[in-house]
Amino acid sequence: MGNIAVYIILALIIAGAVYGTVRRVRHGSACCGEHEAAPKKVRVSDTNKNNYPYLYELRVDGMHCANCARRVENKFNSNEGLWASADIGEKTVTLRSKKQADESYCRELVSDAGYTLLSMKQINT
């Protein structure tokens, strides 16, 4: 009888671990404090780099995971003429633009995504 109770307890522990793992895979680990599904990636319609003559490097504070990076990228990529790619390891965003980018506008987009723009510099291409 004691063995059956042990097996039931072990089965419950294993079921809980499997459930938690599946949930993390489906909805992300939520380093941002929210247990929600990862945002869908916003793709730019024009992926020809030659059409983006301006290149910037933005230092962004607060990006800790892939979901954070995706939020920032999506904010930029939702705007015509902008194409962003975030690097969470370096906490930077590479921004391609079809026209000269305004730092205050970029600061507003990053802030709307929930992060802080620390610096923005143009990279010579």
C-alpha positions as CSV (number, residue, x, y, z in Angstrom):
1,M,0.0,0.0,0.0
2,G,2.9,2.4,0.8
3,N,4.4,1.7,-2.6
4,I,1.2,2.8,-4.4
5,A,1.2,6.1,-2.5
6,V,4.8,6.8,-3.5
7,Y,4.1,5.9,-7.2
8,I,1.1,8.3,-7.2
9,I,3.2,11.1,-5.7
10,L,6.0,10.5,-8.2
11,A,3.4,10.5,-11.1
12,L,2.0,13.8,-9.9
13,I,5.5,15.4,-9.6
14,I,6.4,14.2,-13.1
15,A,3.0,15.4,-14.6
16,G,3.6,18.9,-13.0
17,A,7.1,19.1,-14.4
18,V,5.9,18.1,-17.9
19,Y,3.1,20.6,-17.7
20,G,5.5,23.4,-16.6
21,T,7.9,22.6,-19.4
22,V,5.2,22.6,-22.1
23,R,3.9,25.9,-20.8
24,R,7.3,27.5,-20.9
25,V,7.9,26.3,-24.5
26,R,4.5,27.6,-25.7
27,H,4.5,30.9,-23.8
28,G,8.1,31.7,-23.1
29,S,9.9,31.9,-19.8
30,A,8.6,35.4,-19.1
31,C,11.7,37.1,-17.8
32,C,9.7,40.3,-18.1
33,G,7.3,39.2,-15.4
34,E,4.5,38.3,-17.7
35,H,3.4,34.8,-18.6
36,E,2.2,35.5,-22.1
37,A,2.9,34.1,-25.5
38,A,5.7,35.6,-27.5
39,P,4.6,38.4,-29.8
40,K,4.3,37.5,-33.4
41,K,7.2,38.8,-35.5
42,V,6.4,41.8,-37.6
43,R,8.2,41.5,-40.9
44,V,9.2,44.4,-43.2
45,S,7.9,44.3,-46.7
46,D,11.1,45.6,-48.3
47,T,14.1,43.4,-47.3
48,N,16.5,44.8,-49.8
49,K,19.3,46.3,-47.7
50,N,20.3,48.6,-50.6
51,N,17.0,50.5,-50.1
52,Y,18.0,51.5,-46.6
53,P,20.9,54.0,-47.0
54,Y,21.0,55.0,-43.3
55,L,22.3,52.6,-40.6
56,Y,22.2,53.2,-36.9
57,E,23.2,51.4,-33.7
58,L,20.9,52.0,-30.8
59,R,21.9,50.9,-27.2
60,V,18.7,49.8,-25.4
61,D,18.4,49.2,-21.7
62,G,16.1,46.5,-20.3
63,M,16.2,43.9,-23.1
64,H,16.8,40.6,-21.3
65,C,15.2,37.9,-23.5
66,A,14.1,37.1,-27.0
67,N,10.6,38.4,-26.2
68,C,12.1,41.7,-25.2
69,A,14.1,41.9,-28.4
70,R,11.0,41.0,-30.5
71,R,8.9,43.8,-28.9
72,V,11.5,46.4,-29.8
73,E,12.0,45.0,-33.3
74,N,8.2,45.0,-33.8
75,K,7.9,48.6,-32.8
76,F,10.3,49.7,-35.5
77,N,9.3,47.2,-38.1
78,S,5.7,48.4,-37.9
79,N,6.7,51.7,-39.3
80,E,7.2,52.1,-43.1
81,G,10.9,52.8,-44.0
82,L,12.4,51.2,-40.8
83,W,13.9,47.8,-40.4
84,A,15.3,46.8,-37.0
85,S,17.2,43.8,-35.7
86,A,17.9,43.4,-32.0
87,D,20.8,41.7,-30.3
88,I,20.0,40.9,-26.6
89,G,23.6,39.8,-25.9
90,E,24.9,43.3,-26.7
91,K,21.7,45.1,-25.8
92,T,21.8,46.8,-29.2
93,V,19.4,47.3,-32.1
94,T,20.7,47.7,-35.6
95,L,18.3,50.1,-37.4
96,R,18.2,50.5,-41.1
97,S,16.2,53.5,-42.4
98,K,15.2,54.8,-45.8
99,K,15.5,58.4,-44.6
100,Q,17.4,60.2,-41.8
101,A,16.1,58.9,-38.5
102,D,15.1,61.3,-35.7
103,E,16.5,60.3,-32.3
104,S,13.5,61.6,-30.4
105,Y,11.2,59.5,-32.6
106,C,13.4,56.4,-32.0
107,R,13.4,57.2,-28.3
108,E,9.6,57.3,-28.3
109,L,9.3,54.0,-30.2
110,V,11.7,52.2,-27.7
111,S,9.8,53.8,-24.8
112,D,6.5,52.6,-26.2
113,A,7.9,49.1,-26.3
114,G,8.7,49.4,-22.6
115,Y,12.5,50.0,-22.7
116,T,15.0,52.9,-22.6
117,L,17.1,54.2,-25.4
118,L,20.5,55.0,-24.0
119,S,22.3,56.1,-27.1
120,M,21.9,56.3,-30.9
121,K,24.8,56.6,-33.4
122,Q,24.8,56.6,-37.1
123,I,27.1,54.0,-38.7
124,N,28.9,55.0,-41.9
125,T,28.1,52.6,-44.7
